[in-house]
Every structure is written in structure tokens, then in C-alpha cells.
Amino acid sequence: MAGSAPSSSTTNIMLAILEKKTTSVDLFRPLRNFIAFNYSEREAQNLDDDLQTLKQLRSDVERQSDPTPTARRDLLQSYFKALCLVETRFPISPDKDHINTVTFTWHDAFKHKQKASQQNIHLEKAAVLFNLGAVYSQIGLSYDRATVEGRRLASHAFIGAAGAFAFLRDNAATKASIGSSTTVDISVECAGMLERLMLAQAQECVFENTIAKGSTPGVCAKISRQVGMYYEEALAALNVAPLNQHFDKAWISHVQLKAALFYAEASYRYGLELHEKEEIAEEIARLRSGVSALTEVKKSSKGAAAQLLDAINKLEANLNRNLERAMKENDRVYLMRVPSPSSLPPLPAFSMVKPMAMNEVLDASKEKMFASLVPDSSAKALSRYTEMVDDIIRTQAEKLQQASELTRVRLKEMDLPESILALEGNFTLPTGLKEDVEAVQISGAPAGLEAELQQLMDLRRVNQEMLIQIEELLQKEAREDAQFRSQFGTRWTRPQSSTLTKNLQDRLNRFAANLKQAADSDGRIERSVREHSAFMSILDRRPIESVLPSLARPIMSLDANEDAIVGVLKQSLRQLETLGAQRAGLEDMLKEMKRKDDILPKLMTSTGSYEDLFRKEISKYDHISEEIAQNMEAQEQLLLQIQAQNDEFSAIFNLEDYKASREKCYKQIQAAIAKFREIKDNINEGLKFYVTLQDAITNVKQQCSDFVMTRNIQCREMMEDVQRQMAGLNFQDGKNTGAYNSNYPPGGHQTQRSNSQQQADPRSQTPYYQPRDQPPMAGYAHPPPSYSSPQSFPSPYHVPATSAAPYPPPQAQQQQPASHEYGQPAYPGWRGPYYNAHAQQPGSLPRPPYTVPGPYPPHQSGGYYKQQ
């Protein structure tokens, strides 16, 4: 952004500007085509050398590879003169009849990612002028300011930089800003700031030479004060839009420190002169003022150069030493009353520098490029006329904008027309607050929180019921397995249920713990809703403006003229609105006149004086300027009238108390919105948690149902095998005692086995086996519907049932292969048609919501409830 170089001077450091960067542009071909089309091919051939020179200049500017800053300066000056000649001869614009294939692109010098692209010559000229000022500043920084001659040359270079930036501000910045795309660095404000900065550095070099020459303290004080004033002017521009958000803090800190430093330096030098004159009282006041300035500025010195801070510390020490000496002398000898610093007149200042006049440096009137294309006199006349028109439009547009801004600020200070609207009952909230309230009401408002809390409880109940049903299902299967194991003893060889369901039980326990933690969070949310329901009820009011305080008429009135006062004020506001509409129309009229103002054909054919033609054409803008002046004068008078009327209105209607109560109501609404959003977010977190947990529990429930069904199938088949063994009808091949043959005996044998079993076990309990010719009992052929069907739990969050039945039909069970190893676990490793179709790897199942990272932390003590 800026460079710096050390110096033996008091301040040690100065700033230089870096150039803007650009992209390549081909000027040769579009300009040659324009000449050939609008003039002749022969004319184009005659100007090939000029076009080639222009192309080379642009190429050299793009490369930025000049060996020295002075060579770079000469290149930019030559290219700018060439652009001035191009401007008067080649119309570059998006117009179809103009040269519309040339687009100039330049990046901001301080924010390199920002860039501007325009199809006109104004951006190109402004960028070249900026770079010319930047190169001048680099030249100034390159000199050795440890010598008198080096400081003199540096001052001259900074003066040149100031001239370039001043020329940019006055001649090119406004035109470049009119385009569709622009950057801050070539704005009028930035160019003016850089001009002040360069003048400050030029004057600073003069001050250093003044000190080196041993000039009197009075002279040094004046020159030093002017340095500080230039820095103060630059700082003022840096602290307002559009520059306050565009420059690094180090820039602002540097300029601020320099401004305070040279103010204190001027106070110090002026104090020396006062001491010689024995004006001790004023000397003490001046020294105190300088110390105060340095003390205050050091508070914002973050990012400043070390050399600069060292200079400030040294100067502060000198000031304090002289101050202590003067105070002692005053106490012992003079006994003068010390005036306050605010009562002192400003320190005298004297400027030794001014911006270099660039009109002569950049004058292109003697250049021969494209001389045969357009008469030079016509080119000069067109340029002069364009500048005159631009100046008129710029001046009048600034007046219109200032008038509109003044109206807005003055009405805002008087709280108009809001107070009039409040009196009429047309209450309105600030736009941002109004949008927030509407968003809350659309989402249900506080009244809808109860329904959402009920959703939380319903979802929690559904999850709890599902866990209970799964537990009952597993317990029932375990009890049945234990009964069979007790009945058949060692013949019952399949694994115990508890060894197969351990992982399932662990997951169910984790789910139960998560539900308990979530219940605590639900309780905190419910308490928060209950505690703040009255506070948030303000958001249920529709329209929300009904809660705002009203601007009431006075209870007692002496002359009953309230209506008249209000009516007069409203009439004045309508008149002010009419003046604003007139200004908008005048600004549009100026732009339209400028767009249609084409004097070039008249210049090319004119045989008389250009001055007469200028006066005739410029007179078209005179009547608009007069109307703008009349509008602004009428507005000023009307604003004074409105101020007086509003003072009377405010006194009668006690407007100050109304404003205070209205602001209090705004804050109450904002606090209610914040609390509602906090509770709403917590409820949403709870809903997400329960829905996610319900999906996980549903998956576990399906696994448990599958497990129980598989165990029931094995139970039935194993019972048949055991009963055949007990009846002496063993069909095994002797090699595997745990397997059986699937070729069942005829029905008679089956009946015999059943009768034998009944004789062997005469207990009166419910039989655990049914003969094949009887329908199987529901408790063993199919799991109970209440444990397998999600439809048995009504829930506000519907879980769609699976398309396939959870259990195979009886026919499918009869087709299962009859050979099984009862010593192997039935779940999840049992291989049958059911699990071949539906089995999943344990890792593929979703983990419980509280055991995965986000959106709910696994072990937070507060559940999903978040107190904001």
C-alpha cells in the first residue's frame, strides 16, 4: 500500500503510494478500424505509426518495468498526453456507433481485489493520473533526507505528487465516477486526501531544512504548525466515508500521530520564542497543550512505526522539561496567571509549498499525434466545452444532494413525520424490529409454544412405550426359553437368551439414559415457558403496533388550538415533500440534457467564434441552475418554519415523554423476541432429538422382533426333535446328535409322538407344542402384534410401516430346511430364509443420537436444552 524509508529527521518516516495495476488492452486494432470505417483506409495507413506509438505506450504502462522512477514518470506523462488526443478524436463508449470493443480495467491501489471496468477514456485517464502521483511520491521517498539537498529534492517530488492528485481530483475523478464501475482510490475524496498528505510531507521536508539552517523558533513554529494542519486535513478525510472503511488502521494511525506530533512541535518552538520574550504564562499554556496532544494520541498509536513513536517520546520529554522550568520560574519570579489552553488564539502557520501546476506538464496541445485526424482547434474547443458542462452539472448535482441530505437530517432530529403519524394512530415499528416480530408470529408466536411442548411430551412418551414393549418382548422370550430348559433339561441344547441379547440390552439401556436426560431438558424448557409466558405475551398481540404507547392529546387545553397546530405542521411537511420531488426532477433533467448535449458536429462546422457558440449552448443550463437555487432557498425557509411549528407541537403534546415510553416499549419487544427465539431453538433441538431417537429405537425393535421370531421357529423344531427322541423315533444318521432329518413321518407317527409326550409329561400347564395338524399358537408362530406393529403407538410423528410383513407367512416357514445346529447361536448368526433376506451388519445400523458427534453432544449434563 505504501512504502517508507528511514531518515535522520525528527519524524524518521514518510509514506509513498503504490501504483494501480491494470490488464492488457489492444488499442491499435479498434482505433484503426474506426479510422478506416469513418474516414478512409488511406488515412488509417497514414496514422499507423501514431497508433503503434500509442500501443507501445500502453504496453509499457502495463509492464511497469521501467528502470527508474523518473523514467516511469516520463512514460506516464507521455501516455496521458496521448490519451488526451485520443479522447477528442475517438469516441470510446458502449454505443454501437462508437468504439465499443475497448474496455479498460484497473484494480484499486489500496484494496487490490476491487477493480473497475469501463468502456470510456475517463477511467484510463484517472488511473494514469493516480499512478503519476504515486510515482512522484516514490521519487520523493527515494532521496536521502539526511542531507539538505536530499530534503529539497524530496520536497519538490512530493509537491509534484500533490499536483498530480489535485489534477486528478479536479479534472478526472468526477468523470471516472460517472461510469458503471469505479474504485475508491480515484474518487474525489481520496484524491483530495492524498493531495493533503503529499503537501504535508513536502512541508515536513521544508521544516527539517529550516531546523538544519538554524532558523528562529518563531519561524520554525509557523512551518511546523502548517505541517500539522496538512496532516489534520488528511486525517479528517480518512475518518469519513468513503475512506474510513477503505484504508488500513496503520495508515490512519500514522497520519494521526504526525498531526499531533507537529502540533506539539509547533507548541514547543513557539514556547521557546515566548520564553525569550518572558511571556511565561502563555508559554506554560502552550507547552501544556502540546503535552496533552501527545498524551492523547499515544492512546491510539497501535500499529505505528517505532521511529515515529520514538520521535513522539523525545518531543514529549523536551516539552515536559521546558514546562517544568517555566513553572518554576513563574512560581518564583513572574507569578503570572496561566490561561487555559482553550482561551489561547490558534498558533500561527505559514505554508511553504503548494501543488505543482500540472496543466503545463500535461499539456498535449503541442503533440503531433493524430494531428491530421481532427483539427486541433476543434479538439481544444470540445475539451473546453465538455469541462464547462461537467463543472456545471457536478456543481448543481452536489447542491441537490446536499439539500436532500439536509432535509433528511433535520426531520430526523425533529422526529418527523413519525410523531404526526403516532398522533393519528398510525403507529409503526422500526423496519428491522417489525420484520423480527412478523417472523415470530409466523412461526406460531409464544401462544404456539404450548403445542410444541405437547409434541415434545408425545414424542418422549412414544419412545418410552417402544422401549417398554421391546423389553417385555425380550423378557417373554427369555421366560419361555427358561421354561423349556427346565422341562427338557440337558436335551434343550440351544444357547440361553441372555447370552444372545446382551448387545441389545446395552443399547436399550443407553436409549433409556438418553430419554431420562432429555426429560430433564424438557422440564427446563417447560419451566422457562411458564416463567416467561407473561413477558413474551406481547408478541401475540396483533397488530404488534397496538402495544406501542399512544401520543395522546392534552387532557386540559387553555385555547383548544391543538388541531390547528397539527394541521399547520402537516401542511408544511407536504410542502417540503413537494420541494423534494422537484429536486429529483431537476436532477433527472440535468442528466438528460448532458446525455443529449452533442456539440461536436457544431464545432466541426462552425465558422464563427467558439466563444459565441459556447455561450449559446451553456445558456441551456442557466434556467435549471436558477430553479435549483430557488428550490434550496424555499427549503431553508420552510425548514425554519417547521422547526418553530414542531417546537410548539412538542410542548403541547409532551413529545419527550412519549419518545421515552416508546423506546422502552421497543426494548421490551426486543427482549421478548430474544427469549422466544431461545426457547424456540431449544424446542426444535428437542424435536430433532426425539425423532432421531425414535428411528433408532424402531430399528432395534425390528431386530428384537426378528430375534424372537427366529427363536420361536427354532423352539418349535427343537421340541419336535426332543419329543421324537423321547418317543424312541430318532431319525438322525448317528453322526450329528444336534441335527434332525426333514423327512417327517406320516401323520400317525406324529399323533403317537404327541400322545407319548402327553403321557411322559402329565403336568397341567399350557402345552408348549401343538401337533402339526393343529394351527400354531400365535405366541410362537408369530410375535404378538403389539410388539411388532408401529401402528399400535399413536404418535404425532408418523413412522411409516414397512411394505413387507415383519414375519414370513406360515407357508414360508414350512419350506425351511429341517437341518439346524441347535448348539449355534440363533441370533444374529442363524442362517435361514428370513435373515438371508433382511439381515444387516451391526455396524450398518444407526447409532443412538446421543452417541454420535453432533448435532447433540453425547454426555452433556444439560441435555439438548441451551440457556442463551
N, C-alpha and C positions, 0 to 999 in steps of 0.2 A: 504494500500500500504506500508506504513512504520509506525513504532511506534517511540515514543520518550519518553525520561524521563528527568526530571529536574536535574540540577547539580549546585553545588555552584561555578563551574568554571567560567571562563570569558565568555565562549560561551553558557553554560547552556543547550544546546540541541544537540542531535545526532539522527541519523536515524538507523532503523532496517528494514530488509526486511521480508515480509510475505511469507509463503511457497506457492508453486503451489498446486492446487487441482487436483485430479485425479478421475477416475471412476474405478469400480471393474473389476478385470481381474482374470480369473481362469487359473493358470499356471500348476496346478497339472495334470489334465486330458490330455491336449495336449502333455505335455512333457513325461508323462508316456506312452502314445500311441506311441510316436516316439521311445522310448527306446524298447518297446515290438516289434514294427514292424522292426526296423533296427538292433536290437541286439537279444534279446530273452525275453520271459515273465519272466524267472527266474532273468535276470538282472534287469528288471523293479521291481520285488518284492524286490530285494536286495537294490534298491535305493528308496523305498517308504518313508523311514524315511527322506532322504535328500529332496525329493520332498515335503513332508509335512512341513519340516522346511522352505523351500522356500515359500510355500503357506502361512504359518503363518507370515513370514516377510512381504510379500506383503500386507497381510490383515492388519497388524499393521500400515504399511505406509499409507494405505487408511484411517484408522480411525482417525489418528492424535490425539490420546487421551493419549499420554504419560504424566506422572505426572510432569516431569521437562524437561526443555530444554536440559539438559545434557543427560537424558535418550533418548530423541528424537535424539540427535546427535549420540549416540552409535547405535541406531537402523538403522539410515540411512547409517552409515559406514558399518555395517554388511550386510545390503541388497545390497549395492554397490559391496562389495566383492563377494557376491553370484551371482550378475549379471555378473561380470567378468568371473566367472566359467561357467555360462550358455552360455555366448557368444561364448566360444571356443568349446562347445560341442553340442549345439542345434542351428541349422540354422533356425532362425525365419525370414520369408520373405513371400511374396505372391507366391513364386514359388510352383508349385504343388508337388514337391518332398520334400519341406521343411515343417516346422510347420507354416501353413498358416491360422490357426484359432485363432491366438492370435493377438489382436490389442490393443496397448497402447494408451490411451487418456489422455492428460494433458492440463489444462487451463493456460492461461497466468497469471502471478502473478500480473501484473500491469493493464491489460485490461481483466477482468475476463470473458467477453463474448467471447473472442477469445480463440480458442483451436486448438490443433494439434492432429492428429491420425496417427500412423504409425505402420506398421507390421514389425518392427525390434527392436532390443535391444538398438539402439543408442539413440532414443528419451527417453527411460526409464532411461538410464544411465545419460543422460544430465539433466533430470528433478530431479533425485535424487541428483546429484551434486549441482544443484541450491538450492534445499531445504537444503542441508547440509550447504552451505554458509549462507543461510537465518537463520538457527538455530544458527549458530555461532554468527551472528550479534545480534540475540535476547539475547543470553547469555551475550554478551558484554554490552548490554543495561540494563541488569538486575542487574548489580553490582552497588554498591553505590560509585559513583565517587567523593563523598565528602571526601574520605579518600585516603591516598597514596596507600594502599593495593588494595582498590577497583579499583583505576585507573590502577594499574599494571595488575590486572586480566582482566579488560575490554580491555586493550590494547592487551593482549595475545589472547583474544577471537576474536577481530577484525582482528588480524593477521591470525587466523585460517579461518575466513570468506574470507579474501583476498586470502589465499591459495586455498580454495575450488573454488572460482570464477576463479582464474588463471588456475587451473587444468581443469575446465570446458572449458575455452577458448582454451587451448592448446590441449586437448585430446578428447573432446566430442562434442563441439559446431559445428564444421565443419561437422562431420558425421551426426549429427542430422539435419543439414540444407540441406543435400542432399536429404532427403526424400520428398515425395509429399506434406507433410503438416508440417508446423513448426510455431513457435511463436517467437516474437522478443526477449523475455526475456532470451532465451537460445542461442541467436546469439553471434557470436564472439565479435561484437561491445558492446553489453550490458554486457557480462561477463567481458570484459576489463574495462568498465566504473565502474562497481561495485567493481572490484578489487582495482581501484584507490580510490574510495570512502572509502572503508574499511581501506586502508592504511592511508588515511588522518585522519580518526577517531582514528586509533591506534597511529599515530604520535601526534595527538592532546592530547591524554591521557599522552603521554610521556612529552609533553610540559607543561601540567598542573603540573605534578610531578616535572619538572625542576624548575618551578616558586616556587612551595611549598618548595623545598630544598634550595632556595636562591642562585641559580647559577648566574654567572656573566651575565651582559646584552649581551655580545657578544655571549655566548653560547645559551642563550635564543633566540636571534635574528636568529641564524642559524637554530635552531629546528623549530621556528615559521615559518620561510621562507619555509622550506620543507613542513610543513603542508599546507601552501597556494599553493605550487606547485602541491601537490597531488590533491587538490580541483580544481585547474585550469585545470589539465588534465582531471578530471571527467567532468568538465563543457564543455570542448572542445568536448568531445564525446557526451554530451547531446544536443549540438547545431547543430549537423549534422545528416543526415539520417543514419540509420533508427530510431534513438532515438528521434529526435527533435519533432516528432509528436506522440510519444508514452507515454511520461511522463507528469504528471500534472505540471502546471505552478509553483505550490508551491515547487515541487522538484527542478526545475531549479533555482528558486529564492533562495532557501536555500543554494544550492551549490555555487551560485554566491556570495551571501553575505559572506559565510565562506571564499571563496577565497580572497575577498577584505579585510575582517577582519584580516586575518593572514598576508597578505602582509603589511597592516598598522601596525599590531602588531610588525612585524619584523622591520619596519622602526622606530617605536617608541623605541624598545630595542636597535637597532643599533645607534639611535640618542643619547641614554644615554651613550653608550660607546664612541662615538665621542666627547661628551661634556666633559667626563673625560680626553680625550686626547687634549682638547681645539681645536679641528678641527671644529670650529663654522660654517664655510661656508658650509661644506658638511652636517653638522647636520641640518642646515636650509633647504637645498635642500631635504634631506631625509624626514624631517617632512612635508614639503610641498607636497611631493609626496604621503605620507600616507594620509594626509587630502584630497587631490584630489581624491584618490581612494575611500575613504569612501563617499565623497560627490557625486561622480558619481554613486556608487552602490545603494545609498539610493533612487535614482530615479526609480529603478526597484524593490523595496522591497515589492511590493504588495503581500499579502498572506504569508509573512514570520512570524515566531514565534515572539511573543512580547519579549521573553527573549533575542533573538538574536539581535533584534533592540535596546534593552536597552544596550547590550554589545557594540554595534557599537557607540551609542551615548556617552557612558562613555569613550571609547577609543578616540573618536574624541575630546572630551573635554581635555583629557590629552595631545593629540598631539598639540592642539591649545595653551594650557598653556605653554608647553615646547618651542613651536615655538615662542611665544611672548617673552619669556625670552631670547631665543637665539638671536633674532633680536635686542632686546635692548642692549644685551652685545656686539653684533657685531657693532652696531651703536656707542656705547660709547667707546669701548676698542679696539676691534680687527680690525674693518674697512676692513674686507676681502670682496672680490668679490664673490658673491654667484653663483655657477654654475647652469646651467639649469638641471632639473631632467633627461632629455634625454641624457645628456652627462655623467651621472654617470655610473659606472660599475654595473652589477647586484649584488644584495645583496647575500652574501654567504649563502649557505644552507648545511644542514647535516641531512641525513636520519638515524633515529634510529630504523627503522622497515623494514621488508621485508616479503613477503608472506610465510606462513608456507609451507614447503615441504610436499606435500600430497602423494608423491609416497610411502613413508614408511607407512603412516597412512592407505592408501587404498590398500596396497599390499595384494593380495589374494594368493600369491604363497604357503603360509603355510596352507591354508584352506584345509580341508579334504573332503569337499562336492564334490560328483560325481568323486572322485579320481579314481574309478575303471572303469570309462566310457572311458576316453581318457587319454593317457599318459600326465603327467604334462609337460614334456619337449616339447612335440609336441604342447601343448596348448600355452606355452610361445613363442615358435618359430613362430607359426601362428600369435599370437598377435603382436609380434615384426615386423614381415614382413608386416602385414597389416598397422601398423603405419608408416613404412618406405614408403610404396606405397602411402598412403594417404597424407603424407607430400610432396612427390614429386608432386603429382597431384595438391594438393592445391597451392603449390608454383608456379608451371607453369601456372595454370589457372589464378591466380592473375596477373601474368606478362602479359598474353594475354589480360585480361580485362583492365589493366592499359594502354596498348599500344593502344587499340581501343578507349578508352576514351580520351587519349591524342590527337589522330588524330582528333576526332570529335571536341574537344575544339579548337585546333589550326586552323582548317579550318574555324570554325565559326568566330574566331577572324579576319581571313583574308577575310571573306565574299566570300568564295569559296565553291562550284563552281558557286554560283549564279551570280557573276559578269561576268563570262565567258558566261553563258547562256544568260544574258542580252545583251551582245555584239553581240551574234549570233541571237538575236531576239526571243529567247525562253523565253519570259517573263513569270513569274509565280507569283501568289499571295500567301501569307501565307495560309496554308490549311484552317484554320478557317474562314478567310475572304473570300476565294474562295467559300466555302460552303454557306456562307451567301448571296453572290451575286447570286449564282445559284438558291437559294431558292427564292430570289426576282424576278429573271427573269422568273422562272417557274410560279410564281403567277401573271404574267402579266406585271411586271416592271412598272415604272412610266407612260409609254405610255398607259397602260390599265386603269389608274385611271379615265380618262375622261368617258370611257364606264361605269364604275361603278357609277360615279356621275350621268350619264344619267339614270341608273337604279334607283337611289335614287329618282330623279325627277319624273320618270314614276310611281313609286310606290306611291309617295306622291299625284300625280295627280289622280291616280285611287282611292285612299282613299277619296280625296276631292270630286270627282264626285259622289262616292257612298253616301257620306253624303248629298250632294245636292239633289240627287234623292230620298233619304229617306225623307228628309224634304218636298220636293214637293209632295210626295205621301201622307204624313200625312196632309199637308195643303189642298190638293184637297179633301180628305175625310171630313175634317172639314168644308170646304166651302159648300159641298153638304149637310152635316147634318144641317148646319145653314139655307140653303135654304128651306129644308123640314120643319124645325121647324118654319120658318116664314110663310110657306104656310099653314100648318095644325094647327098651334097654340098649344092649350093645348091637342089636340088629339095626338100630337107627343110626346110620353111619355118616349122614351129611353134616357139614360144619354147623356150629351154633350160630344163631342170628347175630348175637352181639359181636362176633369176630368179623362179620361181614358189613356191619352198619356203623363201624366206628367213625369213618370219614364223614359219613352223612350226619351222624350225631354232632360231630365237631362243627360242621358248617351250620347246623341248626342252632347250636349254642352261640355262635358268632352273630347270627341273624338276630337272635333274641337280645343279645347285648346291645347291638346297634339300635334295635327298637326301643330299648329302655333309655338309651342316650337321647334318641330322637324325641321320646316323650318328655324328657326334661326340657329340651329346646322348645317343644310345643307349649309347655307350661309358661316359659318365659315370654314367648310371643303373646300368648293369651293375656298374661298379666299386663304386658305393655299396651295391648289394645285397650284393655279395660281402664288402665290408668290414664291413657291419653285420649280416650274417645271424646270426652267433652272438649278437650283442647283442639282436636282435629275436626270437630263437627262444623267448624267454619267453612271447610272445603265442600260440605254437602249443600251449601246454600246456592240456589240458582235463581237469578244470575248472581255471580260472585260479587258483583258491584253493590248488591243490596247490603253487604256488611260494612261498606265504607261509611264513614261519618258524613252527614249532610251539612251543607253550608246553609244554615237557616237564616231567615230574616230576623232582624232585631225584634225582641218582644215589645219594647216600647219605642216609639218614634215621636220626636217633637214636631216635625213638619211633614212626615209621611211622604218624603220625596225619594224613597228608595228606588221605586220603579223608574223614575226619571233619570237617576244616576246610572242605573244599569242600562237603560235604553241608549243614553248618550255614549256610553263606553262601547256598547256593541256596534253602534253606528260608526264610531271611529275605527274599530277593528275591521269592519267591512271596507272602509275607505283604504286602510293600509293594505288589505289583501288585493284591492284593485290596483294599487300602485305596484305591487309585486308582479302581478300579471302583465302590467305594461312593461316592466323591465325585461321580463322574459321575451316579450315580443320584440323589443328593441334589439336585444342581443341576437335573436334569430335573424332579424333584418340586416344587421351588420355582417353576419356570416354569409348571408345570401348575396349581398352586394359585393363582398370580396370575391365570392366564387364566380360571379358573372363579370367581374371587372377585368377586361382583356384590352389593354391599351396598346399592345404590341402592333397590331395592324395599323392603328392610327399613327403610331410613331414612325413606322416604315414608310407611310405615305405622306406624312406631314411635310409641308414646305415652309411653314411659319416657325415661330418661336416655340420651343418646347415649354417655356415658362407659361405662355398663354394656355397651352393645352393642359398643363398640369393644374393651373388654377381652375379651369373649367371642369376637369374631372374630379378634383378634390372637393369642389363645392357640393358634390352629391352627398358627401358625408356630413356637411355642416348642419343640416336640419336635424339629423339624428343626434349629433352631439348636443344641440340645444335642447332637444327633448329629454335627453338623459340628465342634463343639468337641472332642468325644471323638475323632473321626477325626484331627484335627490333632495332638492330644496323643499319640495312639498312633503317628502317623507320625514325630514328632520323636524319640520314644524308639527307634523301630525304626531310624531313620537313624543314630543314635549307635551302636547295636548293630552295624549293617552296617559302619560306619566302622572299628570295632575289629576285626571279623572280616576285613575286606578288608586291613587293615594286616598282620595275621598271614599272610593268604594271599599277599600281595605279597612278604613277606620270604622265605617258604618257596620260592616258585616263581620267584624272581628276576624279578619282573614288569617292572622298569625296563629291564633288558637286552632283554627281549622286545619292549617297546614301541619301543626304538631300532631294533632289527633290522627290525621290521615297517614303520616309517616309511621306512627305507632301501629296503625292497622296493617300497613304494608309489611312491617317486620313480623307481626303476628301471623300473617298468611304465609310468609316465607318460612317461619319456624314450623308451622303445621305441615307444609309441603315436605320439609326435610324429614320430619318424624314419620309421615306417611310413607315416604319412599324407603326409609329404613325398615319399617315393618313389612312393607310390601316385598322388599328384596328378601327378607328372612323367610316369609311365607313361600315365595317362589322357590327358594332353596329347599324348603321342606317338601314341597310338592315333587320337585325333581328327585329328591332322595327317596321318597316313598314309592314313586313309580318305578324307579330303577331297582329298588329292593324287591318290589313285587314281581318283577320279571325274573330276578334271581331265585326267589322262593318258588315261583311256578316251575322253573327248570328243575329244582331239587325235588319238588313234589312229584313231577313226572318220573324222575329217576326212582323215587321210593315206590311209586305205583308199579313201575316195571319190575322192580326188585320183588315186591310182594307177589305179583302175578307169576313171576318165574318160580318163586319158592312154592307157590300153590301147585303149579304143574308138577314140579319135582316131588312134592309131598304125595300127590295122588299116585304117581307112577311108583314111588318107593313103597307106598303102602301095599300096592298090588304085589310087588315083588316080595315084600316081607310076608304077606299073607300066603303067597304060593309056597314060600319056604316052610312056613308053619304047617301047611296042609300036606306037605310032602310032595308038592308038584313043582319041583325045581327043574326049569328048562335051560339052565346055564350049561355051557360046554365044559365047565370044570377049570378053565384057565383063568377066569376073572370072576371072582365072587361078588364084585361090586356091580356087574353088568347083568342085563337080562335080555331075553330074546323077544323080539317084537311080534313073533307069531303067536298070538293069543290062542288059547284052547277054545273049543266050542262053548256055546252058552251053558251047557250042562255042567261042565267043569267049573265054570265061573260061579254058578249057583252053589256048587259044592264048596268052593272056597269060602263063599260068603257065610254058608251055614257053619262051616268049621270054625271060622273066625268068631262067629257069634257064640259057639259053644266054648271056645277057648277063653273068651273074654266076656263073661256074663254080666259085666258092670252095666248099670242102668243109665250111663251117660249118653249124651248125643253121639251117634256114630260119627267117626272121622272119615269114613269111607262109604261110598254108595256104589252098589253094583253097576256094571256098565249099562245094563238095560234101564236104569233109572236116570232121570236128568240130574246133572251135577248140581250140588248146592252152590248158591251164589257166593257164599263166603270163601269158596276155594276155587271155583272155576273162574270167577271174575271178582276183582276188588269191589268193595262197596261203592256205589255211585257217589256217595257224599265225600269220598276221599279222592276221587279221580276227576270229577267234573268241575271245572271252574265256574260253571253256571250256578252252583249251589251257594256262592257267596255274592250277594248283590254288592256292587261297588260303583262309585261314581266314575271310576276309570275302568272302562270295559276292557277286559283282556279277551281277544277273540279266541274261540275254541279251535283246536286243531281240526283240520279237514278229515283226518283219518281217525277211526275209533281207537281209543287208547289200548284196547286189548283185541287180539285176533278173535274171529268168530269160532264157535265150537268145532266147525269142520276143520279149520286150520290146525286146531290142537290135536285132532285125531290123526292128522297126517304126519305128526312129528316122528322122527326116528326113535325107536324104542330103546336104543342102547345108550346109556349115560353112565358116567362115573360119579357116583354119589360122594366119593371122597374128595372131589374137586369143588372149589367154591362155586356156588350158583350165581354169584354176582360179584363183579361185573364180567367175569371170565367165562361164564356158561355160554356155550355156543348152540344156539337154536335159531329157528326162522325169525323169531321176534327181534332178537338182538342183532342178528345179521342185517336186519332192515333198519334198525333205529339206533344202534349203539353209537356212542360218541366217546372220544377220548376225554378223560377228566380235564386235561388242560384246555380243551376247547370250550368248556362251559364258562359262562361269565362269572367272575369273582364277585363277592359281596360288594356293594357300593362303598362301604366304609373301609375296604381293604385295598383299594386301588388308589393311586395318586390322582387327586382331582376328579370331579370338582369338589369332593368333600374329603377333608383330611381324615385319616383313619382313626386317630386316637385323640382328637381334640376334646377337651373336657366339656366344652360348651355345646357340643352337637353342631348343627348347622346354623344355630342362632348367632347373629353377629350384631353386637351393640355398636352403633356408629356414633 
